Amino acid sequence: MPLEYFDKIESTNDFVREHLSDYASNFHGVYSFQQTKGKGVNGHKWVSEPGKNIALTFCLTDSSITNNFLSFWVAIMVCRFIKKQAKTDATIKWPNDILINKKKISGILIEKSGNTFIIGIGINVLQKEFPGIPHASSLSCFSSQKFELVELVNDLIHVFKTNFHILNDSFFLLNTYNYHLFGKGKVMAFKINESIINGIISKVDNDGLLQVEVENMGTKKFRIKEIEFLY
């Protein structure tokens, strides 16, 4: 089934979830370039200037898919796509942000209803200014290329379809995710239990937990919300 386009929508993820019976098949979903109530992870808002950026949500219905490796797969595909489009390096900030030069270009939100995964992807493309969001940027800020939003959506969904088989290769996914991992092996500051502490990211493990060599504490594993990056 082709993706369905909306001139304006509150949230592509919410819309698909509320109309799941219409979209619950592989790679069926919706996209828009004007999302008024975009969602990020942990209830955060995804703020986007109308007509400048991509909001895409598609479904995968497959009982064999595991949450962690799906998350790895989506992040890797988006990271590689952005790297190719911008013609510069891109990294994955655990768990699911894509960065160029420490600036967030894309965010990923994966939800589940029954056996259906609802995969939401936001990509900043043409927007140049991000008031009050110092760590945000866009493809156009790193490239002089003229990006066409519809073409980018079609190219991105094609990447997912042609690489769907990789979802079965857990070894490749884990290693490739860690290869692109932002901050790996570098001393960074983190906020842990309201304290600012230095640490070095070791890797993300099979369970999707972030392993950090914490100063004076040894190796610790963290879930989302348990650690905050300060950079």
C-alpha positions, 0 to 999 in steps of 0.5 A: 500500500502507498503512503497517504499524504496529508496537507496538515495533521496533528500527529502522524503517529496518533493518526495512524494509531487511531485508524490502525485498522486502515494502516496495519500492514507493512510499510503502510502509513502517512506523511505530512510536511505540516504537523501541528502536535508532533510527538517525541519520546517520553512525551516531548514535543516535536516542533516543526516549521510548516512546509519545511520538514518531514513527519512520516509514520508507517507500520510493520506487522510481524510477530517475530520482530523484537522491540530493541532490534527494531529500534536499532534497525530504524535508527541505522536506516535513518542515520545512513539516509541522513549521512547520504543526503547531507554528504557528511557524517551522522551519528545515533544519540542513544536511543533514537536521535540522529545528529550531525555535528552534535545537532539533532536532525531527526527523531524517532518514536516507535510505539506498538499496538497489538502485533503492529509497530507504529514507526514515526520519523521526523526529519528537519530538512529545510528549516534554518532557525530553531528558536529556543532549541539550541541542539536542533538543525536540519539537512539544509544547514549542512548542505547546499543541495536543494532538497525535495520533500516528497522525493526524500520521503519516497527515497527513505521508505525505499531504504526501509523496504530494501533493507527489511531483511536486515531485521533478522540479523541481530549481530549486524544490527547491534554492531552497526548501531554501536559503530554509529553511536554518538559519544562512544569512547569519549569523556562526556558529562552526564546528569545522573540522579540530579548529579553531574558526573563524567563518564565514557560510553562503552556500548549499547547492549542487546537489551537496548541499555546504555553502558557507561564507565562512570567516574568513580563508579565503574560500569553502569547500565542505564534505561531511558530517563535514568541518564541525561546527556550534557553536551 
